[in-house]
């Protein structure tokens, strides 16, 4: 078994071009820590630094036959890491510009969901207003003021049973007039 630790970078590079996986592994082990440290110093994120390292070494293997290294292997690898880091910074800048440009537009226009919810609330309020006066008053005390049936009975000078029937009757009328979806919204928001 050949030991590649004593080989020079040029010898490893020549073997790499021939598809020697052991030469590739030797290059990886020789440079992985220092290149990871270099990427981390720029990015300040271990996962991103690891991703950069993986991309650089993956490209080294995939392009091994066509590699044209003009300086030396370490210089080539440092340049590849630096270029990938610069790509990440450029991508972040583009992303920030896009978000800052789109964010004001998103916050100034109410979403379709909010518009529909407001329309539905208006319909519910209209139907509540159409209830008979005493039933509406009992219903609003129950749902909007969050009073108990007992508290409403004491406030209005009537029995708890009457209050219970008024609330039940109001809910029944609203369910029929509003339909299931609006009725569910009424139950959850009032």
C-alpha positions, -999 to 999 in steps of 0.1 A, spaced: 0 0 0 14 34 -10 17 61 16 9 95 2 19 116 32 54 121 19 43 131 -17 46 166 -28 15 186 -38 26 184 -75 29 146 -72 -5 143 -56 -20 166 -82 -6 145 -110 -20 113 -94 -53 131 -88 -56 139 -126 -52 102 -132 -82 95 -109 -63 83 -79 -87 84 -50 -60 80 -24 -42 111 -37 -75 130 -35 -79 118 1 -43 128 9 -50 163 -5 -82 166 15 -66 156 48 -36 179 41 -57 210 36 -91 205 52 -84 220 86 -66 251 74 -91 258 46 -120 253 70 -104 277 94 -99 302 66 -135 300 55 -148 302 91 -127 334 97 -145 350 68 -180 336 73 -182 332 111 -205 302 106 -192 267 110 -219 251 88 -213 275 59 -176 270 62 -180 233 60 -203 237 30 -176 258 13 -150 232 20 -172 204 6 -179 224 -26 -143 232 -31 -132 196 -27 -161 182 -47 -152 205 -76 -116 195 -73 -125 159 -78 -151 165 -106 -127 188 -125 -95 168 -118 -88 159 -154 -91 194 -167 -74 213 -138 -51 240 -149 -33 251 -118 -9 279 -126 6 285 -92 6 257 -66 -21 235 -51 -24 254 -18 -28 287 -37 -54 272 -59 -74 258 -30 -71 291 -10 -84 310 -41 -112 285 -46 -123 290 -9 -120 328 -12 -140 329 -44 -168 307 -29 -169 329 2 -172 360 -20 -201 343 -39 -218 338 -5 -213 374 5 -226 386 -29 -257 363 -26 -264 377 9 -262 413 -4 -286 405 -32 -309 388 -8 -309 418 16 -315 443 -12 -345 422 -24 -359 418 11 -355 455 19 -372 465 -14 -401 441 -10 -407 444 27 -423 479 26 -446 467 -2 -457 437 18 -464 457 50 -484 485 32 -508 462 14 -532 442 36 -533 406 26 -562 390 10 -568 370 41 -572 401 63 -595 418 38 -618 388 37 -617 385 75 -627 421 78 -655 417 53 -667 387 73 -666 406 106 -687 433 90 -713 408 79 -714 392 114 -718 426 130 -747 434 107 -765 402 115 -759 407 152 -775 442 148 -805 426 132 -813 404 162 -843 414 183 -832 441 208 -833 421 240 -817 391 224 -790 413 209 -783 429 242 -780 395 260 -758 382 232 -734 412 232 -731 410 270 -722 373 267 -699 374 237 -684 409 237 -684 417 275 -677 381 284 -702 381 312 -715 348 326 -752 340 323 -756 346 360 -740 381 357 -762 390 328 -794 378 346 -785 399 376 -777 429 354 -810 426 334 -832 415 362 -842 382 347 -835 345 353 -804 326 342 -826 303 322 -840 332 302 -804 344 294 -794 309 284 -824 307 260 -817 342 246 -780 333 239 -789 300 224 -816 316 202 -792 342 190 -766 316 181 -792 296 162 -804 326 142 -768 336 134 -759 301 123 -788 299 99 -781 334 85 -744 333 83 -735 298 73 -710 275 88 -678 294 81 -690 327 94 -706 310 124 -673 294 133 -655 327 130 -681 342 153 -676 315 179 -638 319 179 -636 357 178 -665 368 199 
